[in-house]
Amino acid sequence: MAGRLEDIVAALATADPERESLWWKGSWIRRREFMAIAEKAAGSLAKAGFREGDRLITLLPNSPAVIALSWACWKLRGAIVPLNLQAGAPAVIRSISRVDPFAVAVPDMPGVPVSQFDALPVPVVRVSPEGDVPSFTGKRPETPDDPADPDIAVIFATSGTTGLPKAVPLSHENLLSNVRAAEKHYLPFDRTTEVVLNVLPNFHALGYSTSGLLALLTGSKQALAPNFMPAERTLDIMRATGVTFLVGVPAMLVLLLSAVDRGAEAPKTLRSVISGGDRFPTNLDERAQRIFGIGVTEGYGLTECSPVVAVNRSVEVRKLGTVGTPLPGFECRICDASGTNLPAGSEGVLWLRGPSVTKGYFRDPELTAKRFVDGWFETGDVARLDREGYVSIIDRATDVIIVGGFNVYPQEVEDVLCSCPGVKEAAVVGEPHSVSGQIVKAFVVPSGPDVTQKDLHAYCKEQLAHYKVPRSFEFVDRLPRSAMGKVLRRTLRDRQGD
């Protein structure tokens, strides 16, 4: 076995067998019990013909099965490909054509419709949430000229800002180096006492790694929930299991805090709340301190980086409005459009290099050549690195609006709009304009009936340069979001032609 794969297998197999490992549906599963589930799953896959380099697609909610099948695939020197069940059969078919899987695992659960997947062109196997894998025969890959790569542990599907699907392969070394660096970097984390909430979707790298894998490889406890909603149920789980460590996206934190404001009981054991996956509204920190008794530390990551890149190391040393300092092992550069390094404090595109960064996209040499140069990965994010090493994410390079030659970063305008009385949420995009090239258009979710477009325009004029002020406003009931709760600006841009 490759060294890093050996390390992961050893970490899982040699942990204290009597230690409580996973909480699921009201009870704790001890490490030896989990390993028995995982070993049985590995045996079922091997009997089905799973071999080195094979790939198993899973369409499963968060559950012991996701973790057990991950172990099973790794033990057999193959990879797991976790996908979103809600994406539907057409999206899965596109992924099948990309990754050429051995089989597709769907949930064997009451009330979860999976018949739409029965016609998929590969074996479909129904797996219980607890990890029971029935007898089946897998499919052999159709690409014998494409050698199997046993170093690949997980392949994530991510669309980024373009909406075009990408397959991101992460190796065992990528995953293990990221977990170890994150544990070392984040000062409050204590593997002997942490209870990690695993509620973010495990088909996304953020939930899979910073909740499930982090707890598994450090020997910490994790409280598993199949999904987040309703927020009141998640709060019940946090109280019942004594959750101490929470990684969430801002939209999730808002829902938890709002549930407590409506009368739900707040958990008393929380020691760490980390926000990632989308920009963190700093005014949310005061609510978190009032309700949870602790501040929020913001972090930043990308699927291509396994995923954590930077995080504020603790509440005591955080800089609100930044995503903290890079994890050990990462090298960072801020570059202009031509790839030339810029001095500290400059705003430019963030490039990264390190052991957590994937080597490229799965079976996509053209895109790999565009984003990976001499071992460096172009993130596509506009960032600033201050002299103390703290990173501020300004915006996605693809989201920058250019008005008459001037750059407008959506996040700055959105922050101003969200501070306006009567505004609940806001997102801005560029709208084509015959004279200036683009103008700023704002989509606004009002918190009441009183705010008007005239009010918003006047408010922005007081706080923004003239070219940054939205010239067009549209009131909407909600903003389109990804499964991770991230606002989809590309969907808003597409709506303008409707």
HELIX and SHEET records of a PDB file:
HELIX    1   1 GLY A    3  ALA A   13  1                                  11    
HELIX    2   2 ARG A   31  ALA A   48  1                                  18    
HELIX    3   3 PRO A   64  LYS A   75  1                                  12    
HELIX    4   4 LEU A   85  ALA A   87  5                                   3    
HELIX    5   5 ALA A   89  VAL A   99  1                                  11    
HELIX    6   6 SER A  115  PHE A  117  5                                   3    
HELIX    7   7 HIS A  172  HIS A  185  1                                  14    
HELIX    8   8 ALA A  205  GLY A  207  1                                   3    
HELIX    9   9 TYR A  208  LEU A  213  3                                   6    
HELIX   10  10 LEU A  214  THR A  218  1                                   5    
HELIX   11  11 ALA A  231  THR A  241  1                                  11    
HELIX   12  12 PRO A  250  ASP A  261  1                                  12    
HELIX   13  13 LEU A  284  ILE A  291  1                                   8    
HELIX   14  14 THR A  303  CYS A  305  5                                   3    
HELIX   15  15 PRO A  365  ARG A  371  1                                   7    
HELIX   16  16 ALA A  397  ASP A  399  5                                   3    
HELIX   17  17 PRO A  410  CYS A  418  1                                   9    
HELIX   18  18 GLN A  453  GLN A  463  1                                  11    
HELIX   19  19 HIS A  466  LYS A  468  5                                   3    
HELIX   20  20 ARG A  489  ARG A  495  1                                   7    
SHEET    1   A 4 SER A  27  ARG A  30  0                                        
SHEET    2   A 4 GLU A  20  TRP A  24 -1                                        
SHEET    3   A 4 LYS A 221  LEU A 224  1                                        
SHEET    4   A 4 VAL A 195  ASN A 198  1                                        
SHEET    1   B 4 ALA A  79  PRO A  82  0                                        
SHEET    2   B 4 ARG A  55  THR A  58  1                                        
SHEET    3   B 4 ALA A 103  PRO A 107  1                                        
SHEET    4   B 4 VAL A 124  VAL A 127  1                                        
SHEET    1   C 2 ILE A 152  THR A 158  0                                        
SHEET    2   C 2 LYS A 166  SER A 171 -1                                        
SHEET    1   D 5 PHE A 245  GLY A 248  0                                        
SHEET    2   D 5 SER A 272  SER A 275  1                                        
SHEET    3   D 5 THR A 297  GLY A 301  1                                        
SHEET    4   D 5 VAL A 308  VAL A 311 -1                                        
SHEET    5   D 5 THR A 325  PRO A 326 -1                                        
SHEET    1   E 4 GLU A 331  CYS A 335  0                                        
SHEET    2   E 4 GLU A 347  ARG A 353 -1                                        
SHEET    3   E 4 TRP A 376  LEU A 385 -1                                        
SHEET    4   E 4 PHE A 372  VAL A 373 -1                                        
SHEET    1   F 4 GLU A 331  CYS A 335  0                                        
SHEET    2   F 4 GLU A 347  ARG A 353 -1                                        
SHEET    3   F 4 TRP A 376  LEU A 385 -1                                        
SHEET    4   F 4 VAL A 391  ARG A 396 -1                                        
SHEET    1   G 2 ILE A 401  VAL A 403  0                                        
SHEET    2   G 2 PHE A 406  VAL A 408 -1                                        
SHEET    1   H 3 VAL A 423  HIS A 433  0                                        
SHEET    2   H 3 GLY A 437  PRO A 446 -1                                        
SHEET    3   H 3 SER A 472  PHE A 475  1                                        
END                                                                             
